[in-house]
Amino acid sequence: MNVNLIRKDFPILEKTINGHKLIYFDNAASSQKPIQVIEAIRKFYLEEYSNVHRGVHTLSQRASELYEEARSIVAKFISAEENEIIFVKNTSEAINLIAYSWALQNLNRNDEILTTLMEHHSNITPWITLSKIKDLRVKFTKVKSNGELDYEDLESKITNKTKLVTVTQMSNVVGTINDIKRIAKIAHEHDALVLVDGAQSVPHMPVDVKKLDCDFLAFSGHKMLGPTGIGVLYIRGEILEKLNPTMSGGGTIKNVKWKEAEKTCIIDWAIGPEKLEAGTPNIGGAIGLMAAIEYLNKIGMENVRKHECELVEHTIKRFNELEKTKLYGPLNPKIRGGIISFSVGELDSHQVALILDQFGIAVRSGYHCAQPLHQILGAKQGTARASYYIYNTREEIDKMIEILKKVEEIA
């Protein structure tokens, strides 16, 4: 990877913040966008815009072709089939879609859903809410003090009542990369399905749904160089075939026929992903996501992962120089993504983030929508989180370390 060449595609990185050149370490929340993605969206709205599907005029046909091409590009990116890709708003919507379509339609009283205590709230709250509607039981796998998942505990909690195991592939707090293949094997041995929250993993490492053997995978475009408002839900084909939409309307139906005798309309649902894409979709967002994936493909996801491993290894080494700063999560870069959460003495995480911001360093602070994990880690004041991507450098990390040394003087 030529990071200096990549950085030229991101003009915002030349921006000055509080008198200092921007160091953007908030990629786990949302990544920056290269010129290529911005131009792809701009070109669509300037030259090719129309609504998709059902239109026979040239612009509608062209827009439809681009939209379906985006679906094809996404499918290849995660080694899925085109008819297994549903465009959604973001990861949260994708998880909720599974909760209120597949789970609502298939789970019964006293069935169990197993998740973990390292999840983002978006992979906890839908299941708690659904459990109250359907009288289900939600169980939680323990997390070790070093931020790794307790696989023995997970295996002990799966029973014949477990219908779904839903887990993040990479923690958005400590960067732990979970062994999805191992989890899927355990789950499928108990006839449970597997949902993977790929919000942090898909943008940063090669992901193959066939190798993972997962049944559902959710991720967002805005964390992987794409625009906001577009995400992806993968549903294994044979599961999607049997699934009926809970949000219906334009595009979700094959036929709606008035039956005079019954005084009602008879609905035949569409076949394929369109039955879960009610109404006009985010066409421009899908095109922007396609451009983002094409950009990442040129770099190579193996190279993205290797680059971040090197940054994490360098960070851990430099953190050893700090005396009052605590780093959370596994110390092995092979099982950790480019997410570095830390606390400095007794300082509140927002105080740390504000100080870093005065030097142009953008980090996230708080509980990162993962309060249960922070309780386990003992991070009562939350954590400051630096998260890396393709345009970040060792020199930027070095600057952060030097500023943290100064922060320690007041901690």
C-alpha positions in Angstrom: 0.0 0.0 0.0 1.2 3.5 -0.9 -0.4 5.4 1.9 0.9 8.8 0.7 -0.7 8.2 -2.7 -4.0 7.1 -1.1 -4.1 10.2 1.1 -4.1 12.4 -2.0 -7.6 11.1 -2.7 -8.9 12.5 0.6 -8.6 16.3 0.4 -10.1 16.6 3.9 -6.9 15.2 5.4 -5.2 18.5 4.4 -7.6 20.4 6.5 -6.4 22.4 9.5 -8.1 21.9 12.9 -7.3 24.3 15.7 -4.1 25.3 14.0 -2.9 21.7 13.4 -3.2 19.4 10.4 -6.1 17.0 10.8 -5.4 13.5 12.1 -8.6 11.6 11.6 -8.8 8.7 14.1 -12.6 8.3 14.2 -13.0 5.7 11.4 -14.9 3.2 13.6 -17.7 5.8 13.7 -17.5 6.7 10.1 -14.7 6.9 7.5 -13.8 9.7 5.2 -14.7 9.6 1.5 -12.3 9.6 -1.5 -12.8 11.8 -4.5 -13.8 8.8 -6.6 -16.8 8.1 -4.4 -17.9 11.7 -4.3 -17.6 12.0 -8.1 -19.5 8.8 -8.7 -22.5 10.1 -6.7 -22.2 13.6 -8.3 -22.1 12.1 -11.8 -25.2 10.0 -11.1 -27.3 13.0 -9.9 -26.0 15.3 -12.6 -26.2 13.0 -15.6 -28.0 9.7 -15.0 -30.6 10.2 -12.3 -34.0 8.6 -12.5 -36.0 6.2 -10.3 -35.2 2.5 -10.7 -37.3 -0.5 -11.8 -40.5 -0.6 -13.8 -39.6 2.5 -15.9 -39.1 1.8 -19.6 -37.5 5.1 -20.6 -33.7 5.3 -21.1 -32.8 7.1 -17.8 -34.8 4.7 -15.7 -33.2 1.8 -17.5 -29.7 3.2 -16.9 -30.4 4.0 -13.2 -31.7 0.4 -12.8 -28.6 -1.0 -14.4 -26.3 0.9 -12.1 -28.4 0.0 -9.0 -28.3 -3.7 -9.8 -24.6 -3.5 -10.8 -24.0 -2.1 -7.3 -25.8 -5.2 -5.9 -23.5 -7.4 -7.9 -20.3 -5.7 -6.8 -21.4 -5.9 -3.1 -22.2 -9.6 -3.6 -18.8 -10.4 -5.0 -17.1 -8.4 -2.3 -18.4 -10.8 0.4 -18.6 -13.9 -1.9 -22.4 -14.0 -1.9 -25.0 -14.3 -4.7 -26.7 -11.2 -6.1 -30.1 -12.4 -5.0 -28.9 -12.6 -1.4 -28.1 -8.9 -1.0 -30.6 -6.4 0.4 -29.9 -2.7 0.5 -30.8 -1.1 3.7 -30.1 2.2 5.5 -27.3 0.9 7.8 -26.3 -2.0 10.1 -28.8 -1.1 12.7 -31.7 -1.3 10.2 -30.4 -4.6 8.9 -30.4 -6.2 12.3 -33.8 -4.8 13.1 -35.0 -6.2 9.8 -34.0 -9.7 10.8 -35.6 -9.2 14.2 -38.9 -8.0 12.9 -39.1 -10.3 9.8 -37.3 -13.6 10.2 -37.4 -13.8 14.0 -40.9 -12.4 14.4 -42.2 -14.9 11.9 -40.3 -17.9 13.0 -39.6 -17.8 16.8 -42.0 -18.9 19.4 -42.5 -18.6 23.2 -39.5 -19.7 25.2 -37.2 -19.9 22.2 -33.7 -18.5 22.9 -31.5 -15.9 21.2 -27.8 -16.0 22.2 -25.7 -12.9 21.9 -22.6 -11.5 23.7 -21.7 -8.8 26.2 -19.3 -7.1 23.7 -22.1 -6.2 21.3 -23.0 -2.7 20.0 -26.4 -1.7 21.4 -27.8 -2.2 17.9 -27.2 -5.9 18.4 -28.7 -6.0 21.9 -31.7 -3.7 22.0 -33.7 -5.2 19.1 -33.5 -8.7 20.7 -34.5 -7.4 24.2 -37.5 -5.6 22.6 -38.5 -8.6 20.6 -38.2 -10.9 23.6 -41.0 -8.9 25.3 -43.2 -9.1 22.3 -42.7 -12.8 21.7 -41.9 -14.0 25.2 -38.4 -15.1 24.2 -35.3 -15.5 26.3 -32.1 -13.5 25.4 -28.9 -15.0 26.8 -25.5 -13.3 26.9 -22.0 -14.8 26.4 -19.3 -13.6 28.8 -16.4 -11.5 27.8 -13.0 -12.0 29.4 -11.2 -9.2 31.2 -8.8 -8.8 28.2 -11.7 -8.2 25.8 -11.8 -11.6 24.3 -14.9 -13.7 23.9 -15.4 -16.6 26.3 -16.0 -19.4 23.7 -16.5 -22.1 26.4 -19.2 -20.0 28.0 -20.8 -19.5 24.6 -20.9 -23.2 23.9 -22.3 -24.0 27.3 -25.2 -21.5 26.8 -26.4 -22.9 23.4 -29.3 -25.3 23.9 -31.8 -27.0 21.6 -34.0 -23.9 22.3 -31.4 -21.6 20.8 -32.7 -20.4 17.4 -30.3 -17.6 16.7 -26.7 -16.7 17.7 -26.0 -13.1 16.9 -22.5 -11.7 17.3 -20.1 -9.0 16.2 -17.2 -10.1 14.0 -15.1 -7.2 15.4 -15.7 -5.3 18.6 -16.2 -1.6 18.0 -14.6 -0.9 21.4 -11.6 -3.2 21.8 -11.2 -4.4 18.2 -11.4 -8.1 19.2 -11.9 -10.2 16.1 -14.2 -13.1 16.9 -13.9 -16.6 15.4 -17.1 -16.7 13.4 -16.4 -20.0 11.8 -16.1 -21.6 15.2 -19.2 -19.9 16.4 -21.2 -20.9 13.3 -20.1 -24.6 13.7 -21.3 -24.7 17.3 -24.6 -22.9 16.4 -25.4 -25.1 13.4 -24.8 -28.2 15.4 -27.8 -27.1 17.5 -29.8 -26.1 14.4 -29.5 -22.4 15.3 -28.9 -19.7 12.7 -26.0 -17.2 12.8 -26.2 -13.4 12.4 -23.0 -11.5 12.1 -22.6 -7.8 12.8 -19.9 -6.9 10.2 -20.0 -3.1 10.7 -16.4 -3.1 11.8 -15.0 -6.1 10.0 -16.2 -5.8 6.4 -14.5 -2.4 5.9 -11.2 -3.6 7.3 -10.6 -7.3 6.3 -11.5 -9.9 3.8 -15.0 -11.3 4.6 -16.4 -14.4 2.8 -19.9 -15.4 3.9 -19.4 -18.9 2.5 -16.2 -19.5 4.5 -17.7 -18.0 7.6 -20.9 -20.2 7.1 -23.1 -17.4 8.5 -26.8 -17.1 7.7 -27.0 -13.3 8.0 -24.4 -10.5 7.7 -25.0 -6.8 8.2 -22.7 -3.8 7.5 -22.8 -0.1 6.7 -21.4 1.8 3.7 -20.4 4.9 5.6 -17.7 3.0 7.5 -16.0 1.8 4.4 -15.5 5.0 2.3 -19.1 5.1 1.1 -21.9 7.6 1.8 -24.3 7.6 4.7 -27.7 6.1 4.4 -26.7 2.9 2.7 -26.0 -0.5 4.2 -26.2 -4.1 3.3 -28.0 -7.2 4.7 -26.9 -10.6 3.4 -29.5 -13.3 3.9 -28.7 -16.9 2.8 -30.7 -17.7 -0.3 -32.8 -20.5 1.0 -33.8 -18.5 4.1 -34.7 -15.4 2.0 -37.0 -17.5 -0.2 -39.3 -18.3 2.7 -39.2 -14.9 4.2 -42.2 -12.5 3.9 -41.7 -8.7 4.3 -43.0 -6.9 7.4 -42.5 -3.5 5.7 -44.3 -3.6 2.3 -45.2 -1.3 -0.5 -43.9 -0.4 -3.9 -41.4 -3.0 -5.2 -42.1 -5.6 -2.6 -45.0 -7.3 -4.5 -45.4 -9.3 -7.7 -49.2 -8.9 -7.9 -52.0 -7.2 -6.0 -55.4 -8.4 -7.2 -58.8 -7.3 -6.1 -61.1 -10.3 -5.3 -64.7 -9.2 -5.6 -66.1 -12.2 -3.8 -63.8 -11.8 -0.8 -64.0 -8.0 -0.9 -60.2 -7.8 -0.4 -56.9 -7.7 -2.2 -54.8 -10.8 -2.6 -51.0 -10.2 -2.5 -48.3 -12.2 -4.2 -44.9 -11.1 -2.8 -42.0 -10.5 -5.1 -39.2 -13.1 -5.3 -35.7 -12.1 -4.3 -34.2 -9.1 -2.4 -36.7 -6.6 -3.8 -39.4 -7.9 -1.5 -37.4 -6.5 1.4 -36.7 -3.1 -0.3 -40.0 -1.3 0.0 -40.4 2.0 -1.8 -37.8 4.0 -3.7 -34.3 2.9 -2.5 -31.2 5.0 -1.9 -30.0 4.7 -5.4 -27.2 7.3 -5.2 -26.1 5.6 -2.0 -25.8 2.2 -3.6 -23.8 3.8 -6.5 -21.5 5.5 -4.0 -21.0 2.2 -2.1 -20.2 0.5 -5.4 -17.5 3.1 -6.0 -16.2 2.6 -2.5 -15.9 -1.1 -2.9 -14.1 -0.7 -6.3 -11.6 1.6 -4.5 -11.0 -0.9 -1.8 -10.7 -3.8 -4.3 -7.9 -1.9 -6.1 -6.0 -1.7 -2.8 -6.9 -5.3 -1.8 -8.5 -6.1 1.4 -5.5 -8.3 2.4 -3.4 -5.2 2.2 -5.9 -3.1 4.2 -5.8 -5.7 6.9 -2.0 -5.9 6.9 -1.6 -2.1 7.1 -3.9 -1.9 10.1 -2.1 -4.8 11.8 1.1 -2.9 11.4 -0.5 0.3 12.9 -1.9 -1.7 15.8 1.5 -3.3 16.5 3.2 0.1 16.4 0.5 1.6 18.7 0.8 -1.1 21.3 4.6 -0.7 21.3 4.3 3.1 21.8 1.7 2.8 24.5 4.2 1.0 26.6 5.9 4.4 27.0 2.8 5.8 28.8 2.5 5.5 32.5 -1.0 6.6 33.3 -2.8 5.5 30.1 -4.6 2.1 30.1 -5.1 0.3 26.8 -8.1 -2.1 26.6 -8.4 -5.3 24.6 -6.2 -8.0 23.4 -2.5 -7.2 22.8 -2.2 -9.6 19.8 -2.6 -7.7 16.5 -3.6 -11.0 14.8 -6.9 -11.0 16.7 -7.4 -7.3 16.9 -8.6 -4.7 14.4 -7.4 -1.1 14.1 -9.4 0.0 17.1 -7.6 1.4 20.2 -9.7 2.3 23.2 -7.9 3.7 26.3 -8.3 5.8 29.4 -5.9 8.3 31.0 -5.7 8.3 34.7 -9.0 9.5 36.3 -9.8 11.8 33.4 -13.2 11.6 31.8 -12.9 10.2 28.2 -14.5 13.4 26.8 -11.8 15.5 28.5 -9.1 13.4 26.8 -10.9 13.7 23.4 -11.2 17.5 23.8 -7.5 17.9 24.6 -6.5 15.8 21.6 -8.9 17.8 19.4 -6.9 21.0 20.4 -4.0 19.4 18.5 -6.1 18.4 15.5 -6.5 14.7 16.5 -10.1 13.5 16.1 -11.0 10.5 18.4 -14.3 9.3 19.7 -15.2 9.3 23.4 -17.8 7.8 25.7 -19.2 4.3 25.8 -19.4 3.8 22.0 -22.9 2.3 22.2 -21.5 -0.6 24.2 -22.1 0.1 27.9 -22.2 -3.5 29.1 -18.7 -4.1 27.7 -17.4 -0.9 29.5 -18.8 -2.3 32.7 -16.9 -5.5 32.3 -13.7 -3.6 31.4 -14.1 -1.4 34.5 -14.0 1.8 32.3 -16.4 3.8 34.4 -15.6 7.1 32.7 -15.9 5.6 29.2 -13.0 5.3 26.9 -11.3 7.5 24.3 -11.1 5.5 21.0 -8.7 5.9 18.1 -9.6 3.9 15.1 -7.5 3.6 11.9 -8.0 3.1 8.2 -6.1 3.0 4.9 -5.0 6.7 5.1 -3.6 6.6 8.6 0.2 6.5 9.3 2.7 5.7 12.1 3.7 9.3 12.2 0.1 10.3 13.2 0.2 7.7 15.9 3.5 9.0 17.2 2.0 12.5 17.4 -1.0 11.2 19.4 1.4 9.4 21.8 3.4 12.6 22.4 0.2 14.5 23.2 -1.0 11.8 25.5 2.3 12.1 27.4 1.4 15.7 28.0 -2.2 14.7 29.0 -0.7 12.4 31.6 0.9 15.4 33.3 -2.5 16.6 34.3 -4.2 13.2 34.8 
